[in-house]
């Protein structure tokens, strides 16, 4: 299992890293489009739709993203859109998690399907806009999610349950602890400070998200980093809630050793739009 996981990770890096650092945005946007379409197919299946319908949902999500690309939305600054999307994630995420697993299937299948496709398409738009700004900017957002996840894992393993005897969301994801969340937040605070310092010392041509926010206020940078780390947990928990409701362990088997695409991008779904909200505002 570990060998398979490592091989899949290496293949993904070999495909994604050259596109990420390529001077033009289109290769990475195209790869992201493929992954988002696959995630839409997984989302449809996890919400009870047939394989045939799910394939059409993936194609529809791909078409919506392609239409936004064709319309030139990747180059447009959209503070109003990202403010609405950010608010929807904060309020909607809190509502869904508060209601719990049992309430998920009480909502209309069509509404759940539409909400998921919209979230995925807007995530692709955020990825594309971030890449147009620059590779350093996009990578700083991706690294925040990775750091939050890694720091939370090790903090949870080391101190989980030591100070708080209740799990973060026992009915949704029993393995997550409050200590892990706090460890993830501390990790992204260190990352944000270090990345901003690196940008300043090296006079980078394209500032990271941390420089963009931190140049206005260091306190604002720390608050923004903690907020985005918290929202990455929300994205992770919502996907876990959907899988638990569907009675499945992974969103699919597209990525051997890792599960499905949704399993790998769930934390990015809220954080990428929120990063564009901070940038746009």
DRENPA-3360 file (N, C-alpha, C; in nm, 2 decimals, always signed):
BEGIN
1 = XXXXXXXX = +0.08/-0.12/+0.00/+0.00/+0.00/+0.00/+0.09/+0.13/+0.00 ~ +0.19/+0.13/+0.09/+0.28/+0.24/+0.09/+0.35/+0.26/-0.04 ~ +0.40/+0.15/-0.09/+0.47/+0.16/-0.22/+0.38/+0.22/-0.33 ~ +0.26/+0.17/-0.34/+0.17/+0.22/-0.44/+0.14/+0.37/-0.42 ~ +0.13/+0.41/-0.29/+0.10/+0.55/-0.26/+0.22/+0.64/-0.30 ~ +0.34/+0.59/-0.28/+0.46/+0.67/-0.31/+0.47/+0.68/-0.47 ~ +0.44/+0.57/-0.53/+0.45/+0.57/-0.68/+0.35/+0.67/-0.74 ~ +0.23/+0.66/-0.69/+0.13/+0.75/-0.74/+0.16/+0.90/-0.72;
9 = XXXXXXXX = +0.22/+0.93/-0.60/+0.26/+1.06/-0.56/+0.37/+1.11/-0.66 ~ +0.47/+1.02/-0.68/+0.58/+1.06/-0.77/+0.53/+1.09/-0.91 ~ +0.44/+1.01/-0.96/+0.38/+1.03/-1.10/+0.31/+1.16/-1.10 ~ +0.23/+1.19/-1.00/+0.15/+1.32/-1.00/+0.25/+1.44/-1.00 ~ +0.36/+1.43/-0.92/+0.45/+1.53/-0.91/+0.52/+1.55/-1.05 ~ +0.56/+1.44/-1.11/+0.62/+1.45/-1.25/+0.53/+1.52/-1.35 ~ +0.40/+1.50/-1.33/+0.31/+1.56/-1.43/+0.28/+1.71/-1.39 ~ +0.25/+1.73/-1.26/+0.20/+1.86/-1.22/+0.31/+1.97/-1.20;
17 = XXXXXXXX = +0.43/+1.93/-1.15/+0.53/+2.03/-1.12/+0.58/+2.11/-1.25 ~ +0.61/+2.04/-1.36/+0.65/+2.11/-1.48/+0.54/+2.21/-1.52 ~ +0.42/+2.17/-1.52/+0.31/+2.26/-1.56/+0.29/+2.37/-1.46 ~ +0.31/+2.35/-1.33/+0.30/+2.45/-1.23/+0.40/+2.56/-1.25 ~ +0.53/+2.53/-1.29/+0.63/+2.63/-1.30/+0.65/+2.67/-1.45 ~ +0.57/+2.62/-1.54/+0.58/+2.67/-1.68/+0.53/+2.81/-1.68 ~ +0.60/+2.89/-1.77/+0.57/+3.04/-1.77/+0.43/+3.07/-1.81 ~ +0.37/+2.99/-1.90/+0.23/+3.01/-1.94/+0.13/+2.93/-1.85;
25 = XXXXXXXX = +0.01/+2.99/-1.82/-0.08/+2.92/-1.73/-0.15/+2.80/-1.79 ~ -0.16/+2.80/-1.92/-0.26/+2.70/-1.98/-0.23/+2.55/-1.95 ~ -0.10/+2.51/-1.94/-0.08/+2.36/-1.92/-0.14/+2.32/-1.78 ~ -0.11/+2.41/-1.68/-0.16/+2.37/-1.54/-0.31/+2.39/-1.54 ~ -0.36/+2.49/-1.60/-0.51/+2.50/-1.60/-0.58/+2.39/-1.67 ~ -0.52/+2.33/-1.78/-0.57/+2.22/-1.85/-0.57/+2.10/-1.76 ~ -0.46/+2.07/-1.69/-0.45/+1.96/-1.60/-0.55/+1.97/-1.49 ~ -0.56/+2.09/-1.43/-0.66/+2.11/-1.32/-0.80/+2.09/-1.37;
33 = XXXXXXXX = -0.83/+2.12/-1.50/-0.96/+2.10/-1.56/-0.99/+1.95/-1.56 ~ -0.89/+1.87/-1.60/-0.91/+1.72/-1.60/-0.94/+1.67/-1.46 ~ -0.86/+1.71/-1.36/-0.88/+1.67/-1.23/-1.02/+1.71/-1.17 ~ -1.06/+1.83/-1.20/-1.18/+1.88/-1.14/-1.30/+1.81/-1.21 ~ -1.29/+1.78/-1.34/-1.40/+1.70/-1.40/-1.41/+1.56/-1.34 ~ -1.29/+1.50/-1.31/-1.29/+1.37/-1.24/-1.35/+1.38/-1.10 ~ -1.32/+1.49/-1.03/-1.38/+1.51/-0.90/-1.53/+1.53/-0.91 ~ -1.58/+1.59/-1.01/-1.73/+1.61/-1.03/-1.79/+1.47/-1.05;
41 = XXXXXXXX = -1.73/+1.38/-1.13/-1.78/+1.25/-1.15/-1.79/+1.17/-1.02 ~ -1.68/+1.19/-0.93/-1.68/+1.12/-0.80/-1.79/+1.18/-0.71 ~ -1.81/+1.31/-0.71/-1.91/+1.38/-0.63/-2.05/+1.32/-0.67 ~ -2.08/+1.31/-0.80/-2.21/+1.26/-0.84/-2.23/+1.12/-0.79 ~ -2.13/+1.03/-0.81/-2.15/+0.90/-0.76/-2.17/+0.89/-0.61 ~ -2.10/+0.97/-0.54/-2.11/+0.97/-0.39/-2.24/+1.02/-0.34 ~ -2.31/+1.09/-0.43/-2.44/+1.14/-0.39/-2.56/+1.06/-0.45 ~ -2.53/+0.94/-0.50/-2.63/+0.84/-0.53/-2.67/+0.84/-0.68;
49 = XXXXXXXX = -2.59/+0.91/-0.77/-2.63/+0.91/-0.91/-2.56/+0.79/-0.98 ~ -2.61/+0.75/-1.09/-2.56/+0.63/-1.16/-2.43/+0.67/-1.23 ~ -2.36/+0.56/-1.28/-2.24/+0.58/-1.35/-2.26/+0.67/-1.48 ~ -2.37/+0.64/-1.55/-2.39/+0.71/-1.67/-2.42/+0.86/-1.64 ~ -2.50/+0.89/-1.55/-2.53/+1.03/-1.51/-2.40/+1.10/-1.46 ~ -2.33/+1.03/-1.38/-2.20/+1.08/-1.33/-2.10/+1.12/-1.43 ~ -2.09/+1.04/-1.54/-2.01/+1.08/-1.65/-2.05/+1.21/-1.72 ~ -2.18/+1.22/-1.73/-2.23/+1.34/-1.79/-2.21/+1.46/-1.70;
57 = XXXXXXXX = -2.22/+1.44/-1.57/-2.19/+1.55/-1.47/-2.04/+1.59/-1.48 ~ -1.95/+1.50/-1.49/-1.81/+1.53/-1.51/-1.79/+1.61/-1.64 ~ -1.86/+1.57/-1.75/-1.85/+1.64/-1.87/-1.91/+1.78/-1.86 ~ -2.02/+1.80/-1.79/-2.08/+1.93/-1.77/-1.99/+2.02/-1.69 ~ -1.93/+1.97/-1.59/-1.84/+2.05/-1.51/-1.72/+2.10/-1.59 ~ -1.67/+2.01/-1.67/-1.56/+2.04/-1.77/-1.60/+2.15/-1.86 ~ -1.72/+2.14/-1.92/-1.77/+2.24/-2.01/-1.79/+2.38/-1.95 ~ -1.84/+2.38/-1.82/-1.86/+2.50/-1.75/-1.72/+2.57/-1.73;
65 = XXXXXXXX = -1.62/+2.50/-1.69/-1.49/+2.55/-1.67/-1.43/+2.60/-1.80 ~ -1.45/+2.52/-1.91/-1.40/+2.56/-2.04/-1.46/+2.69/-2.08 ~ -1.59/+2.71/-2.06/-1.67/+2.83/-2.10/-1.61/+2.95/-2.02 ~ -1.58/+2.93/-1.89/-1.53/+3.04/-1.81/-1.39/+3.08/-1.87 ~ -1.31/+2.98/-1.91/-1.18/+3.00/-1.97/-1.19/+3.08/-2.10 ~ -1.28/+3.04/-2.18/-1.30/+3.10/-2.31/-1.35/+3.24/-2.29 ~ -1.43/+3.27/-2.19/-1.49/+3.40/-2.17/-1.38/+3.50/-2.11 ~ -1.26/+3.45/-2.08/-1.16/+3.53/-2.02/-1.17/+3.56/-1.87;
73 = XXXXXXXX = -1.24/+3.48/-1.80/-1.25/+3.50/-1.66/-1.12/+3.48/-1.58 ~ -1.03/+3.41/-1.63/-0.90/+3.38/-1.56/-0.82/+3.51/-1.54 ~ -0.84/+3.61/-1.63/-0.77/+3.73/-1.62/-0.84/+3.84/-1.55 ~ -0.96/+3.82/-1.51/-1.05/+3.92/-1.45/-1.04/+3.92/-1.30 ~ -1.04/+4.04/-1.24/-1.04/+4.05/-1.09/-1.19/+4.05/-1.05 ~ -1.23/+3.97/-0.96/-1.37/+3.95/-0.93/-1.39/+3.95/-0.78 ~ -1.38/+4.07/-0.71/-1.39/+4.07/-0.57/-1.53/+4.04/-0.52 ~ -1.63/+4.08/-0.60/-1.77/+4.05/-0.56/-1.80/+3.90/-0.56;
81 = XXXXXXXX = -1.76/+3.84/-0.67/-1.78/+3.69/-0.68/-1.71/+3.62/-0.56 ~ -1.59/+3.65/-0.54/-1.51/+3.57/-0.44/-1.56/+3.61/-0.30 ~ -1.61/+3.72/-0.27/-1.67/+3.76/-0.14/-1.80/+3.67/-0.12 ~ -1.88/+3.66/-0.22/-2.00/+3.58/-0.21/-1.97/+3.43/-0.19 ~ -1.87/+3.38/-0.27/-1.83/+3.24/-0.26/-1.77/+3.21/-0.12 ~ -1.68/+3.31/-0.07/-1.62/+3.29/+0.06/-1.73/+3.29/+0.17 ~ -1.82/+3.38/+0.16/-1.93/+3.38/+0.26/-2.01/+3.25/+0.26 ~ -2.04/+3.20/+0.14/-2.12/+3.08/+0.12/-2.04/+2.96/+0.18;
89 = XXXXXXXX = -1.91/+2.95/+0.17/-1.83/+2.84/+0.23/-1.84/+2.85/+0.38 ~ -1.82/+2.97/+0.43/-1.82/+2.98/+0.58/-1.96/+2.95/+0.64 ~ -2.06/+3.01/+0.58/-2.20/+2.98/+0.64/-2.25/+2.84/+0.60 ~ -2.23/+2.81/+0.47/-2.28/+2.68/+0.43/-2.20/+2.56/+0.50 ~ -2.07/+2.58/+0.51/-1.99/+2.47/+0.57/-2.03/+2.45/+0.72 ~ -2.05/+2.56/+0.79/-2.09/+2.55/+0.93/-2.23/+2.49/+0.94 ~ -2.32/+2.52/+0.85/-2.46/+2.46/+0.85/-2.45/+2.31/+0.83 ~ -2.38/+2.27/+0.72/-2.37/+2.13/+0.69/-2.31/+2.05/+0.80;
97 = XXXXXXXX = -2.20/+2.10/+0.86/-2.13/+2.02/+0.96/-2.22/+2.02/+1.09 ~ -2.28/+2.12/+1.12/-2.37/+2.13/+1.24/-2.49/+2.03/+1.23 ~ -2.54/+2.02/+1.11/-2.65/+1.92/+1.09/-2.61/+1.78/+1.10 ~ -2.49/+1.75/+1.05/-2.43/+1.61/+1.07/-2.46/+1.52/+0.95 ~ -2.41/+1.40/+0.96/-2.42/+1.30/+0.85/-2.57/+1.27/+0.82 ~ -2.65/+1.25/+0.92/-2.79/+1.20/+0.90/-2.87/+1.30/+0.82 ~ -2.84/+1.43/+0.83/-2.92/+1.53/+0.76/-2.88/+1.54/+0.61 ~ -2.76/+1.49/+0.57/-2.72/+1.51/+0.44/-2.81/+1.46/+0.33;
105 = XXXXXXXX = -2.86/+1.34/+0.35/-2.94/+1.28/+0.25/-3.09/+1.33/+0.25 ~ -3.12/+1.41/+0.35/-3.25/+1.47/+0.35/-3.27/+1.58/+0.25 ~ -3.15/+1.64/+0.21/-3.15/+1.74/+0.11/-3.18/+1.68/-0.03 ~ -3.23/+1.76/-0.12/-3.26/+1.71/-0.26/-3.13/+1.67/-0.33 ~ -3.13/+1.55/-0.40/-3.01/+1.51/-0.47/-2.97/+1.61/-0.57 ~ -3.07/+1.67/-0.64/-3.04/+1.77/-0.74/-2.96/+1.89/-0.68 ~ -3.01/+1.93/-0.56/-2.94/+2.05/-0.49/-2.80/+2.01/-0.45 ~ -2.78/+1.89/-0.40/-2.65/+1.85/-0.36/-2.56/+1.84/-0.48;
113 = XXXXXXXX = -2.61/+1.79/-0.59/-2.53/+1.77/-0.71/-2.49/+1.91/-0.77 ~ -2.59/+2.00/-0.77/-2.56/+2.14/-0.82/-2.46/+2.21/-0.73 ~ -2.48/+2.20/-0.60/-2.38/+2.26/-0.51/-2.24/+2.21/-0.53 ~ -2.23/+2.08/-0.54/-2.09/+2.03/-0.56/-2.03/+2.07/-0.69 ~ -2.10/+2.07/-0.80/-2.05/+2.11/-0.93/-2.01/+2.25/-0.93 ~ -2.09/+2.34/-0.87/-2.06/+2.48/-0.86/-1.93/+2.50/-0.78 ~ -1.92/+2.43/-0.66/-1.80/+2.44/-0.58/-1.68/+2.40/-0.66 ~ -1.68/+2.29/-0.73/-1.57/+2.24/-0.81/-1.53/+2.34/-0.92;
121 = XXXXXXXX = -1.63/+2.39/-0.99/-1.61/+2.48/-1.11/-1.54/+2.61/-1.06 ~ -1.59/+2.66/-0.94/-1.53/+2.78/-0.89/-1.39/+2.76/-0.83 ~ -1.37/+2.64/-0.78/-1.23/+2.60/-0.74/-1.14/+2.61/-0.86 ~ -1.18/+2.55/-0.97/-1.10/+2.55/-1.09/-1.07/+2.70/-1.13 ~ -1.17/+2.78/-1.13/-1.16/+2.92/-1.16/-1.05/+2.99/-1.07 ~ -1.06/+2.96/-0.94/-0.96/+3.01/-0.85/-0.82/+2.97/-0.88 ~ -0.81/+2.84/-0.91/-0.68/+2.78/-0.95/-0.62/+2.86/-1.07 ~ -0.71/+2.87/-1.17/-0.67/+2.94/-1.29/-0.62/+3.09/-1.27;
129 = XXXXXXXX = -0.70/+3.16/-1.19/-0.67/+3.30/-1.16/-0.54/+3.31/-1.08 ~ -0.52/+3.22/-0.99/-0.40/+3.22/-0.91/-0.28/+3.19/-0.99 ~ -0.29/+3.10/-1.09/-0.18/+3.06/-1.18/-0.15/+3.18/-1.27 ~ -0.25/+3.25/-1.32/-0.23/+3.37/-1.40/-0.15/+3.47/-1.32 ~ -0.18/+3.49/-1.19/-0.11/+3.58/-1.11/+0.04/+3.54/-1.10 ~ +0.07/+3.41/-1.08/+0.20/+3.37/-1.08/+0.22/+3.24/-1.01 ~ +0.32/+3.16/-1.04/+0.34/+3.03/-0.98/+0.37/+3.04/-0.83 ~ +0.45/+3.14/-0.79/+0.47/+3.16/-0.64/+0.35/+3.19/-0.57;
137 = XXXXXXXX = +0.26/+3.26/-0.62/+0.13/+3.29/-0.56/+0.05/+3.16/-0.54 ~ +0.03/+3.09/-0.65/-0.05/+2.97/-0.65/+0.02/+2.86/-0.55 ~ +0.15/+2.85/-0.56/+0.22/+2.75/-0.48/+0.20/+2.78/-0.33 ~ +0.20/+2.91/-0.30/+0.19/+2.95/-0.15/+0.05/+2.91/-0.10 ~ -0.05/+2.91/-0.18/-0.19/+2.86/-0.14/-0.19/+2.71/-0.12 ~ -0.13/+2.64/-0.22/-0.13/+2.49/-0.21/-0.05/+2.45/-0.09 ~ +0.06/+2.52/-0.07/+0.15/+2.48/+0.05/+0.08/+2.50/+0.18 ~ -0.01/+2.60/+0.19/-0.08/+2.62/+0.31/-0.16/+2.50/+0.35;
145 = XXXXXXXX = -0.23/+2.44/+0.25/-0.32/+2.33/+0.27/-0.23/+2.21/+0.31 ~ -0.12/+2.19/+0.24/-0.03/+2.07/+0.26/+0.03/+2.08/+0.40 ~ +0.07/+2.21/+0.44/+0.13/+2.23/+0.57/+0.03/+2.20/+0.68 ~ -0.09/+2.26/+0.67/-0.19/+2.24/+0.77/-0.22/+2.09/+0.79 ~ -0.23/+2.01/+0.68/-0.26/+1.87/+0.69/-0.14/+1.80/+0.75 ~ -0.02/+1.82/+0.72/+0.10/+1.75/+0.77/+0.11/+1.79/+0.92 ~ +0.11/+1.92/+0.95/+0.12/+1.96/+1.09/+0.01/+1.90/+1.18 ~ -0.11/+1.90/+1.13/-0.22/+1.85/+1.20/-0.20/+1.70/+1.23;
153 = XXXXXXXX = -0.15/+1.63/+1.13/-0.13/+1.48/+1.14/-0.03/+1.45/+1.26 ~ +0.09/+1.52/+1.25/+0.19/+1.50/+1.36/+0.15/+1.55/+1.49 ~ +0.08/+1.66/+1.50/+0.03/+1.71/+1.63/-0.07/+1.62/+1.68 ~ -0.16/+1.57/+1.60/-0.26/+1.48/+1.64/-0.20/+1.35/+1.70 ~ -0.10/+1.30/+1.62/-0.03/+1.17/+1.67/+0.04/+1.19/+1.80 ~ +0.10/+1.31/+1.82/+0.18/+1.34/+1.94/+0.09/+1.37/+2.06 ~ -0.01/+1.46/+2.04/-0.08/+1.51/+2.15/-0.23/+1.49/+2.15 ~ -0.28/+1.43/+2.05/-0.43/+1.41/+2.03/-0.49/+1.35/+2.16;
161 = XXXXXXXX = -0.59/+1.42/+2.21/-0.66/+1.37/+2.33/-0.59/+1.40/+2.46 ~ -0.47/+1.47/+2.46/-0.40/+1.49/+2.58/-0.47/+1.60/+2.66 ~ -0.51/+1.71/+2.60/-0.57/+1.82/+2.67/-0.72/+1.83/+2.65 ~ -0.77/+1.79/+2.54/-0.91/+1.79/+2.51/-0.95/+1.64/+2.49 ~ -1.06/+1.60/+2.56/-1.10/+1.46/+2.56/-1.21/+1.43/+2.46 ~ -1.25/+1.53/+2.39/-1.35/+1.52/+2.28/-1.28/+1.53/+2.15 ~ -1.33/+1.45/+2.05/-1.28/+1.46/+1.92/-1.33/+1.58/+1.85 ~ -1.27/+1.62/+1.74/-1.31/+1.74/+1.66/-1.45/+1.71/+1.61;
169 = XXXXXXXX = -1.47/+1.60/+1.54/-1.60/+1.57/+1.48/-1.61/+1.41/+1.48 ~ -1.64/+1.36/+1.59/-1.63/+1.21/+1.61/-1.73/+1.14/+1.51 ~ -1.84/+1.19/+1.49/-1.94/+1.12/+1.40/-1.91/+1.13/+1.25 ~ -1.82/+1.22/+1.22/-1.78/+1.25/+1.08/-1.64/+1.19/+1.05 ~ -1.54/+1.23/+1.13/-1.41/+1.18/+1.11/-1.34/+1.16/+1.24 ~ -1.35/+1.03/+1.30/-1.31/+1.00/+1.43/-1.16/+1.02/+1.46 ~ -1.08/+1.02/+1.35/-0.94/+1.04/+1.37/-0.89/+1.18/+1.39 ~ -0.97/+1.28/+1.38/-0.93/+1.42/+1.39/-0.95/+1.47/+1.53;
177 = XXXXXXXX = -0.85/+1.54/+1.58/-0.85/+1.59/+1.72/-0.84/+1.74/+1.72 ~ -0.88/+1.80/+1.83/-0.86/+1.95/+1.84/-0.71/+1.98/+1.84 ~ -0.63/+1.90/+1.91/-0.48/+1.92/+1.91/-0.42/+1.92/+1.77 ~ -0.48/+1.83/+1.68/-0.43/+1.83/+1.54/-0.47/+1.96/+1.47 ~ -0.59/+2.02/+1.50/-0.63/+2.14/+1.44/-0.54/+2.26/+1.48 ~ -0.51/+2.26/+1.61/-0.42/+2.37/+1.66/-0.28/+2.35/+1.61 ~ -0.23/+2.23/+1.60/-0.10/+2.21/+1.54/-0.10/+2.25/+1.39 ~ -0.20/+2.23/+1.32/-0.21/+2.27/+1.18/-0.21/+2.42/+1.17;
185 = XXXXXXXX = -0.28/+2.49/+1.26/-0.29/+2.64/+1.26/-0.15/+2.70/+1.29 ~ -0.08/+2.64/+1.39/+0.05/+2.69/+1.42/+0.15/+2.67/+1.30 ~ +0.13/+2.55/+1.23/+0.22/+2.52/+1.12/+0.20/+2.63/+1.01 ~ +0.08/+2.66/+0.98/+0.06/+2.76/+0.87/+0.10/+2.90/+0.91 ~ +0.09/+2.93/+1.04/+0.14/+3.06/+1.08/+0.29/+3.07/+1.06 ~ +0.36/+2.97/+1.09/+0.51/+2.97/+1.07/+0.54/+2.97/+0.92 ~ +0.46/+2.90/+0.84/+0.48/+2.90/+0.70/+0.46/+3.04/+0.64 ~ +0.35/+3.10/+0.68/+0.32/+3.23/+0.63/+0.43/+3.33/+0.66;
193 = XXXXXXXX = +0.48/+3.33/+0.78/+0.58/+3.43/+0.82/+0.71/+3.40/+0.74 ~ +0.75/+3.27/+0.73/+0.87/+3.23/+0.66/+0.87/+3.26/+0.51 ~ +0.75/+3.24/+0.45/+0.74/+3.26/+0.31/+0.74/+3.41/+0.28 ~ +0.68/+3.49/+0.36/+0.68/+3.63/+0.34/+0.83/+3.68/+0.36 ~ +0.90/+3.63/+0.45/+1.04/+3.67/+0.47/+1.12/+3.63/+0.35 ~ +1.10/+3.51/+0.30/+1.17/+3.47/+0.18/+1.14/+3.56/+0.06 ~ +1.02/+3.60/+0.04/+0.98/+3.69/-0.07/+1.06/+3.82/-0.05 ~ +1.07/+3.88/+0.07/+1.13/+4.00/+0.09/+1.28/+4.00/+0.07;
201 = XXXXXXXX = +1.34/+3.89/+0.12/+1.49/+3.88/+0.10/+1.53/+3.86/-0.04 ~ +1.45/+3.78/-0.12/+1.48/+3.75/-0.25/+1.42/+3.84/-0.36 ~ +1.34/+3.94/-0.31/+1.28/+4.04/-0.40/+1.21/+3.97/-0.52 ~ +1.13/+3.88/-0.49/+1.06/+3.79/-0.59/+0.97/+3.88/-0.68 ~ +0.97/+3.85/-0.81/+0.89/+3.93/-0.90/+0.74/+3.91/-0.88 ~ +0.70/+3.79/-0.84/+0.55/+3.77/-0.81/+0.54/+3.74/-0.66 ~ +0.49/+3.83/-0.58/+0.47/+3.80/-0.44/+0.37/+3.68/-0.41 ~ +0.40/+3.61/-0.30/+0.31/+3.51/-0.26/+0.18/+3.57/-0.20;
209 = XXXXXXXX = +0.08/+3.49/-0.17/-0.03/+3.54/-0.09/+0.01/+3.60/+0.04 ~ +0.11/+3.54/+0.10/+0.15/+3.59/+0.24/+0.21/+3.73/+0.23 ~ +0.28/+3.76/+0.12/+0.34/+3.89/+0.10/+0.23/+3.99/+0.07 ~ +0.14/+3.95/-0.01/+0.03/+4.04/-0.05/-0.05/+4.08/+0.07 ~ -0.08/+3.99/+0.16/-0.16/+4.02/+0.28/-0.07/+4.08/+0.39 ~ +0.05/+4.02/+0.41/+0.14/+4.07/+0.52/+0.19/+4.20/+0.50 ~ +0.20/+4.25/+0.37/+0.26/+4.39/+0.35/+0.16/+4.49/+0.40 ~ +0.03/+4.46/+0.42/-0.06/+4.55/+0.48/-0.06/+4.54/+0.63;
217 = XXXXXXXX = -0.05/+4.42/+0.68/-0.05/+4.41/+0.83/-0.01/+4.26/+0.86 ~ +0.09/+4.25/+0.95/+0.14/+4.12/+0.99/+0.04/+4.05/+1.07 ~ -0.04/+4.12/+1.15/-0.15/+4.06/+1.23/-0.25/+4.01/+1.14 ~ -0.29/+4.08/+1.03/-0.38/+4.04/+0.94/-0.34/+3.91/+0.87 ~ -0.21/+3.90/+0.84/-0.15/+3.78/+0.78/-0.17/+3.66/+0.87 ~ -0.14/+3.67/+1.00/-0.16/+3.56/+1.09/-0.30/+3.52/+1.10 ~ -0.39/+3.62/+1.11/-0.54/+3.59/+1.12/-0.58/+3.52/+0.99 ~ -0.54/+3.57/+0.88/-0.58/+3.51/+0.75/-0.53/+3.36/+0.74;
225 = XXXXXXXX = -0.40/+3.34/+0.78/-0.35/+3.20/+0.78/-0.43/+3.11/+0.86 ~ -0.46/+3.15/+0.98/-0.54/+3.06/+1.08/-0.68/+3.04/+1.02 ~ -0.74/+3.14/+0.96/-0.87/+3.13/+0.91/-0.87/+3.03/+0.79 ~ -0.77/+3.04/+0.70/-0.77/+2.95/+0.59/-0.74/+2.81/+0.63 ~ -0.65/+2.79/+0.73/-0.63/+2.66/+0.79/-0.75/+2.60/+0.84 ~ -0.83/+2.68/+0.91/-0.96/+2.63/+0.97/-1.05/+2.59/+0.86 ~ -1.06/+2.67/+0.75/-1.15/+2.64/+0.64/-1.10/+2.51/+0.56 ~ -0.97/+2.49/+0.56/-0.92/+2.36/+0.49/-0.98/+2.24/+0.57;
233 = XXXXXXXX = -0.99/+2.25/+0.70/-1.05/+2.15/+0.78/-1.19/+2.13/+0.75 ~ -1.26/+2.24/+0.73/-1.40/+2.24/+0.69/-1.42/+2.16/+0.56 ~ -1.34/+2.19/+0.46/-1.35/+2.12/+0.33/-1.33/+1.97/+0.35 ~ -1.23/+1.93/+0.43/-1.20/+1.79/+0.46/-1.31/+1.72/+0.52 ~ -1.37/+1.79/+0.63/-1.48/+1.73/+0.70/-1.61/+1.71/+0.62 ~ -1.63/+1.81/+0.53/-1.75/+1.80/+0.45/-1.74/+1.68/+0.35 ~ -1.62/+1.66/+0.29/-1.61/+1.54/+0.21/-1.62/+1.41/+0.29 ~ -1.56/+1.41/+0.41/-1.58/+1.29/+0.50/-1.72/+1.27/+0.53;
241 = XXXXXXXX = -1.80/+1.38/+0.55/-1.94/+1.36/+0.58/-2.02/+1.30/+0.46 ~ -1.99/+1.35/+0.34/-2.05/+1.29/+0.22/-2.02/+1.14/+0.21 ~ -1.89/+1.11/+0.22/-1.85/+0.97/+0.21/-1.92/+0.88/+0.32 ~ -1.92/+0.93/+0.44/-1.98/+0.85/+0.55/-2.13/+0.83/+0.52 ~ -2.20/+0.94/+0.47/-2.34/+0.93/+0.43/-2.36/+0.82/+0.32 ~ -2.26/+0.82/+0.23/-2.27/+0.72/+0.11/-2.22/+0.58/+0.15 ~ -2.16/+0.57/+0.27/-2.10/+0.44/+0.31/-1.98/+0.39/+0.23 ~ -1.90/+0.49/+0.19/-1.78/+0.46/+0.12/-1.66/+0.51/+0.19;
249 = XXXXXXXX = -1.54/+0.45/+0.17/-1.42/+0.49/+0.23/-1.34/+0.59/+0.15 ~ -1.34/+0.57/+0.02/-1.27/+0.67/-0.07/-1.37/+0.72/-0.18 ~ -1.34/+0.83/-0.23/-1.43/+0.89/-0.33/-1.43/+0.81/-0.46 ~ -1.31/+0.74/-0.49/-1.30/+0.65/-0.60/-1.16/+0.58/-0.59 ~ -1.12/+0.51/-0.69/-0.99/+0.45/-0.69/-0.90/+0.50/-0.80 ~ -0.93/+0.62/-0.85/-0.85/+0.68/-0.96/-0.71/+0.70/-0.93 ~ -0.68/+0.73/-0.80/-0.54/+0.75/-0.76/-0.49/+0.64/-0.66 ~ -0.44/+0.53/-0.72/-0.40/+0.41/-0.64/-0.32/+0.45/-0.51;
257 = XXXXXXXX = -0.37/+0.41/-0.40/-0.30/+0.44/-0.27/-0.35/+0.56/-0.21 ~ -0.42/+0.65/-0.28/-0.46/+0.78/-0.23/-0.61/+0.79/-0.23 ~ -0.68/+0.70/-0.30/-0.83/+0.71/-0.31/-0.86/+0.78/-0.44 ~ -0.95/+0.88/-0.43/-0.99/+0.95/-0.55/-0.94/+1.10/-0.55 ~ -0.98/+1.17/-0.65/-0.93/+1.31/-0.67/-0.99/+1.39/-0.55 ~ -1.12/+1.37/-0.52/-1.18/+1.45/-0.41/-1.11/+1.43/-0.28 ~ -1.06/+1.31/-0.26/-0.98/+1.28/-0.14/-0.86/+1.37/-0.13 ~ -0.81/+1.41/-0.24/-0.68/+1.49/-0.24/-0.71/+1.64/-0.25;
265 = XXXXXXXX = -0.82/+1.68/-0.30/-0.85/+1.82/-0.32/-0.95/+1.88/-0.23 ~ -1.01/+1.80/-0.14/-1.12/+1.84/-0.05/-1.09/+1.97/+0.03 ~ -0.97/+1.97/+0.08/-0.93/+2.09/+0.16/-0.91/+2.22/+0.08 ~ -0.88/+2.20/-0.05/-0.86/+2.31/-0.14/-0.99/+2.38/-0.18 ~ -1.10/+2.31/-0.18/-1.22/+2.36/-0.23/-1.26/+2.49/-0.16 ~ -1.25/+2.51/-0.03/-1.28/+2.64/+0.03/-1.16/+2.73/+0.03 ~ -1.04/+2.68/+0.05/-0.92/+2.77/+0.07/-0.88/+2.84/-0.06 ~ -0.89/+2.78/-0.18/-0.86/+2.85/-0.30/-0.95/+2.97/-0.33;
273 = XXXXXXXX = -1.08/+2.96/-0.32/-1.17/+3.07/-0.34/-1.15/+3.18/-0.23 ~ -1.12/+3.14/-0.11/-1.10/+3.23/+0.00/-0.97/+3.31/-0.02 ~ -0.87/+3.24/-0.07/-0.74/+3.31/-0.11/-0.76/+3.41/-0.21 ~ -0.84/+3.38/-0.31/-0.87/+3.48/-0.42/-0.96/+3.60/-0.36 ~ -1.04/+3.57/-0.26/-1.12/+3.67/-0.20/-1.02/+3.77/-0.13 ~ -0.93/+3.72/-0.05/-0.83/+3.80/+0.02/-0.75/+3.88/-0.08 ~ -0.71/+3.82/-0.19/-0.63/+3.89/-0.29/-0.71/+4.00/-0.36 ~ -0.84/+3.97/-0.40/-0.92/+4.06/-0.47/-0.96/+4.18/-0.38;
281 = X = -0.98/+4.16/-0.25/-1.03/+4.27/-0.17/-0.91/+4.35/-0.12;
% end
